[in-house]
């Protein structure tokens, strides 16, 4: 079931996010986040009017997605960046394909113009997921991140709504 996230979901979202920080290159961060950091993130999303969706199965959160500002300057107000995260044990089951359509619809409802996805160049699953929904590669930044003792390339994919 896909639904909007609630405050009580935050501990499970935190577990998913921290696992991704510690074990993947999907997030270019080193240290796990705290529950308070997730609360601030969630409250900021709500204050800015951006949705957070969760995929729930048997009362457990197995993934989540959101959109948020692409850049801080006023002229970017019609552009957003998306995030999609799936619990490690649930990857490859099509959960990401359930979490992107509500983001696209929310962006359209908000009269936004484009969604941008920043994806690590080695994250083939995320690249396939986004291209499935019509995102096109528009940029490749070489060696912009350093994690797991290696340089990481970042690709930008874009969907014009």
C-alpha positions in Angstrom: 0.0 0.0 0.0 1.3 3.5 -0.9 0.2 6.3 1.4 1.4 9.6 2.8 3.9 9.3 5.6 3.0 10.1 9.2 5.1 11.1 12.2 4.9 7.6 13.6 6.6 6.3 10.4 9.8 8.2 11.1 11.7 5.6 13.1 11.3 3.1 10.2 12.2 5.7 7.6 15.3 6.5 9.7 16.3 2.8 9.7 16.0 2.6 5.9 17.9 5.8 5.4 20.7 5.0 7.8 21.2 1.6 6.2 21.5 3.3 2.8 24.0 5.8 4.2 26.2 3.1 5.8 26.0 0.5 3.0 25.4 2.2 -0.4 26.4 5.1 -2.6 22.7 6.2 -3.0 23.3 8.9 -0.4 26.6 10.8 -0.3 26.8 11.0 3.4 29.0 9.2 6.0 27.3 9.4 9.4 23.9 7.9 10.3 21.1 10.5 11.0 19.3 10.8 14.3 15.6 10.6 14.8 15.5 14.3 15.5 17.2 15.0 12.1 14.4 12.9 10.4 11.8 14.9 12.3 13.3 18.2 11.2 13.4 16.8 7.6 9.8 15.6 7.7 8.5 18.9 9.3 10.4 20.9 6.7 8.8 18.9 3.9 5.4 19.5 5.3 6.0 23.2 5.9 7.1 23.6 2.3 4.1 21.6 1.0 6.1 18.7 -0.3 4.8 15.1 0.1 6.5 12.1 1.6 5.1 8.8 0.5 5.6 5.4 2.1 5.2 1.8 0.8 3.7 -0.2 3.6 3.4 -4.0 3.7 2.0 -5.9 6.7 2.3 -2.7 8.8 6.0 -2.3 8.0 7.5 0.5 5.9 9.5 -1.0 3.0 10.3 2.2 1.2 9.7 5.9 0.9 9.8 8.7 -1.6 9.6 12.5 -1.6 10.2 15.6 -3.7 11.8 18.8 -2.5 13.5 21.9 -3.7 16.1 21.5 -6.4 18.0 24.7 -5.5 17.3 27.5 -3.1 17.1 30.4 -5.5 13.6 31.8 -6.5 13.9 31.0 -10.2 14.1 27.3 -9.4 10.7 27.3 -7.8 9.2 25.1 -10.5 11.9 22.5 -10.3 12.2 19.8 -7.7 14.5 16.9 -6.9 13.1 13.5 -6.0 14.3 10.8 -3.6 13.3 7.1 -3.6 14.6 4.7 -1.0 13.7 1.0 -0.5 14.6 -1.2 2.4 17.6 -3.4 1.6 15.6 -6.7 2.0 12.9 -5.5 -0.3 14.9 -4.2 -3.3 14.2 -5.7 -6.7 10.5 -6.3 -5.9 9.1 -3.3 -7.7 8.5 -1.1 -4.7 10.3 1.8 -6.4 7.9 1.6 -9.3 5.1 2.1 -6.8 6.7 5.1 -5.2 7.5 7.3 -8.2 4.0 7.7 -9.7 2.6 9.5 -6.7 5.6 11.9 -6.8 5.0 12.7 -10.5 1.3 13.2 -9.8 2.0 15.4 -6.8 4.4 17.5 -8.8 1.8 18.0 -11.6 -0.8 18.9 -9.0 1.6 21.5 -7.6 2.0 22.9 -11.1 5.7 22.2 -11.1 7.7 22.0 -14.4 10.4 19.4 -13.9 11.7 16.7 -11.5 15.4 16.0 -11.3 17.0 12.9 -9.9 20.6 12.9 -8.8 21.8 9.2 -9.1 25.2 7.7 -8.4 26.5 6.5 -11.7 26.9 2.9 -10.5 23.3 2.7 -9.2 22.0 0.8 -12.2 18.7 -0.1 -10.5 17.8 3.5 -9.8 18.8 4.5 -13.3 16.6 1.8 -14.8 13.8 2.9 -12.4 13.9 6.5 -13.5 14.2 5.8 -17.2 11.2 3.6 -16.9 9.2 6.7 -16.0 10.6 8.8 -18.8 13.5 10.5 -17.0 16.4 11.3 -19.4 20.0 11.6 -18.5 21.0 15.3 -18.8 24.4 15.5 -16.9 27.3 13.4 -15.6 29.6 14.9 -13.0 32.9 13.0 -12.7 34.4 12.3 -9.3 32.2 14.7 -7.3 31.8 12.4 -4.3 34.2 10.4 -2.1 32.9 7.4 -0.3 34.1 3.9 0.5 37.6 4.9 -0.5 36.8 5.8 -4.1 35.6 8.7 -6.2 32.0 8.7 -7.2 30.4 10.0 -10.4 26.9 11.6 -10.2 24.4 11.6 -13.0 21.4 13.9 -13.2 18.2 12.6 -14.8 15.3 14.9 -15.6 11.6 14.5 -16.3 9.8 17.5 -17.9 6.2 17.3 -16.7 
